[in-house]
Amino acid sequence: VVITIVSCKTVGRIAAKYWLNREIKEFVANCEDKTSLIVGKENAVRYCDCAVDIVAEQYHNYQDAKKLSLPAIVEFINKCK
């Protein structure tokens, strides 16, 4: 018997409609690096996993999302709290 545990929240569900998988991973990693000093490492991981979908929905072009400033990213993660 194989028991599979599926997370009820998949990172980048919405983002995957617009961005490549590597772009999602890159955004989340950059987001975590930039925000961990502000919100803490654990919160950064959780918030950035959430924010990637919100950002991708607003910025369908990943290159535009890459240009977001730290305050803009923090605004997005605040929507995930």
C-alpha positions in Angstrom: 0.0 0.0 0.0 1.4 3.4 -1.1 0.2 6.4 0.8 0.8 9.6 -1.0 0.5 12.9 0.9 -0.4 15.7 -1.3 0.1 19.3 -0.1 -3.1 21.2 -0.2 -1.1 24.3 -1.4 1.0 23.8 -4.5 3.6 26.5 -5.0 3.1 28.4 -8.3 -0.2 26.9 -9.3 -1.4 30.2 -10.9 2.1 31.3 -11.8 2.6 28.1 -13.9 0.0 29.5 -16.4 2.3 32.3 -17.2 5.9 31.5 -16.2 8.2 28.6 -16.8 9.0 26.3 -13.8 12.6 27.7 -13.5 11.2 31.2 -13.5 8.9 30.4 -10.6 11.8 28.8 -8.7 14.0 31.8 -9.4 11.4 34.3 -8.3 10.7 32.4 -5.1 14.4 32.1 -4.3 15.1 35.8 -5.0 12.0 36.8 -3.0 13.2 34.8 0.0 16.7 36.2 -0.2 15.4 39.8 -0.3 12.7 39.5 2.3 14.1 37.1 4.9 15.9 39.9 6.7 12.5 41.8 7.0 10.1 39.0 7.8 12.4 36.1 8.9 13.5 33.1 7.0 10.5 30.9 7.8 8.0 33.6 7.0 9.9 34.5 3.8 9.5 30.9 2.5 5.8 30.9 3.3 5.0 34.4 2.0 7.1 34.1 -1.2 5.4 30.8 -2.1 2.1 32.6 -1.9 3.3 35.9 -3.5 4.6 34.1 -6.6 1.0 33.4 -7.7 -0.2 37.0 -7.0 2.8 38.5 -8.8 2.4 36.2 -11.8 -1.2 37.1 -12.1 -0.4 40.7 -12.3 2.8 40.4 -14.3 2.3 37.7 -17.0 5.7 38.5 -18.4 8.4 37.2 -16.0 10.9 39.8 -17.2 8.6 42.5 -15.8 8.3 40.8 -12.5 12.1 40.5 -12.2 12.3 44.3 -12.1 10.1 44.6 -9.0 11.7 46.6 -6.1 12.0 45.2 -2.6 9.1 47.5 -1.4 6.9 46.2 -4.2 7.7 42.6 -3.3 6.9 43.4 0.4 3.6 44.8 -0.7 2.8 41.5 -2.4 3.9 39.3 0.5 1.7 41.5 2.8 -1.3 40.2 0.8 -0.3 36.7 1.9 -0.3 37.3 5.6 
